[in-house]
Amino acid sequence: MIKIGRVKFISKELEDNFDSLSEKDFIKKSIRRAINDLKQNAFCGVQIPKNLIPEIYIKKYGVINLWKYDLPNAWRLVYSITQENEVELISVILEWFDHKTYERRFHYN
């Protein structure tokens, strides 16, 4: 059975942050491209191993899976996948950040 994809933001605040970005901002354009890709294939990112999921995502959002989508200029978008029903997958955008912030979040540095 083909899974239909939908994308949403984890919070209204995050969605508002996205909406407030300039239409000319490369990150907004990149996130839009990511959203389109995720609608086509929720699994197009790279899955983060469960033991590397930052505690903040588990405690704050109850995340049990985490995915990374590479954006241009070493930016990263992280998302989780949920299933609302048998045919619909939902990619939930949790955050996006530059590479240095990504490394701090995941304790890589």
N, C-alpha and C positions, 0 to 999 in steps of 0.2 A: 504494500500500500504506500502510495506517495505521501510524504509528510509536507504539509503546507507550512511555510515559515512566516513568523511574525517577529517584529523587533520592538522592544519597549525599553524605556529607561527605568532604572531601579527606583527613582523618586522624581517627583515633580520638580524639585530643586535642580537635579541634574539635567532634566529636560529643559528647564528654563535657562540653565547655563549654556546648553547647546544652542538654544534658540537665540540667545543674546550675542552669540558670536557673529561677527561680520560675515556677510555672504561671500566676501572676497578672501576671508581667512582660509589658509590652506588646510588647517585642521578641521574646519567645518566641512569643507569639500571632501576631505579624506574620510571623515566619519560618515558622511552621506554615502560615499562609495562602499564603506564597510557595511552600512545598514542594508544597502541593496544586495551586496554579496551574501550577507547573513540571511536575508529573506529567501535567497535561492538555495542556500546550503548552510544550515546552522553549524555544521561541523567544518567549515572552511578555515577556521583558525587552528592554532596549535593547543592541544590539551595540556594543561598544567597538571603534573602528578599530584594526587591527593595530599601527599605528605608535604607538598610545597605551597598549598593554598594558605595564604596569610590568615592568621587567626581573626583579624578584624572582619573579613568577609564571612567567616563561619558564625561568629558571634552576632554581628550586626544584621546579616541577611539570611543566615541559615544555609549558606551555599554548600552544596555537596559535590559540585563539579565547577571547574573554572577553565576558561579558554582565553587565549591571547590572540589578538589580531594585530599584525604589524602594520602600522601606518607609516607614511613617508617621514623622512628626517629623524628616524629612530624613535618616533612616538609609538605608544602602545595603547590599545584599547582592550580592556578585559571585560569578559561577559560570562554569564552562566546560561545554561540551557535548561528549560523546564518544558513539561508537556502538559498542556491544558486538557487535551482529550486524545483519542486514538490517532487523529490525523493532523494535529497541529502542534508544531514545536515553537517555542518562544525563546528567542535569544534576548536575555536581559542585560543591558549595558550597565556595568557597575562604575567604571571610571575610564578615563583616558589621561595619559600623562607622558611627559618626555622620558627619555631613557634613564636619565639620572634618578628621577623620582621613582620610576619603575624598579630600578635596582634597589633603592632604599626600601620600597614597599615589600619586596620579595627577599630582602636581606642578602642580596648578592654582593654587596660591597662591604 
